[in-house]
Amino acid sequence: MNKAIQKHPDYKKYVIDSKLQYFKPHASKIEKTFAEEISSSLNRESKFIVPKFFYDKKGSDLFEKICTLPEYYPTRTEIAILKKLKTELPSFIDDSFRLVELGSGASVKTRLLLDIFTQMQQTTEYFPIDISEILAESSEQLLQDYDNLRITGIIDTYEGGLEFLKNYDDKNNLILFLGSSFGNFSPTDGKIFLEKINSTMKSGDLFLIGLDLVKDSQILESAYNDKQGITAEFNLNVLSRINDELDADFNLDNFSHYSIYNKEDQRIEMYLKSLVNQSVVISKSGLLLNLEKNELIHTEHSHKFTLDQIKTLFTSTGFKINHTWLDEKTNFSLTLVSKN
Ligand code: AVJ
């Protein structure tokens, strides 16, 4: 191809077959390594580990398990709402739309949307955007199950992938961001993220986002403190990951899972609590970590929203709301927005 007319010079295209292709940036932008991030986030007075590190293979499996727990209402509720979209979403989209997903869709949720798209369209394009390359397995499976599907994976950050898509062509995109993953952002970062998404959207594009709602503290706290202790295992697993990948010697017996609902800030706060005074070596981060008994390492914020806040959030970041769908108990929401 002539370099001068190449449309995406920063990405390499991998064509697997007529139905599956990938785009991957040549050189991933100067991102900090796991070792560096851990070294800086634990080497300070208020210690934290960012939640994206939960998701190694074991952590992803544990999260899948969380999604099926009786206490963890979000997944089940969002699926129930998505099922209602089957009759209602078609009036918002047509043949010109492709489905874009932030995060790769191995899940039933993606399939519920693909059911809608593939029934309406001759051929459906699905563009998952994900940094992890496990994209491959789930794509193969989807292609086996949907005849008229074409998949283009973008192996990049959400922002990077959307920026890529902006210059890709002028087909309309319905961008999915499900599971209340948005709840991990601080209010400030969340706004910046939405503005970024807005800036990559064309005027006809749609954005469908799943957000968890403010509710009774007890319901929230039991969703993050399940009886079987799977959430605890999920939280503690990040220490095992650091042990394995960064050559550290965390003794998991010396930590406990701690999670509470902060009503004022409307968020679940998750921590790992040090049960004793202890020192931990993290070789690859070059760190000797001293922890006091009862000291907390922050691992996650999961923000919850009111319907009014959802309205303000989108109108203040350049969107107009097309529709918000809720379950009967108003536990969870799906909001469809477009550029204002
Ligand atoms: C994937 C961020 C939506 O906040 O509910 C579940 C992660 N953490 N249980 C959430 C999670 C503990 C989940 N999100």
Residues whose N, C-alpha, C, O or C-beta is under 5 A from the ligand:
A	BS01	AVJ	G179 S180 S181 N184 S302
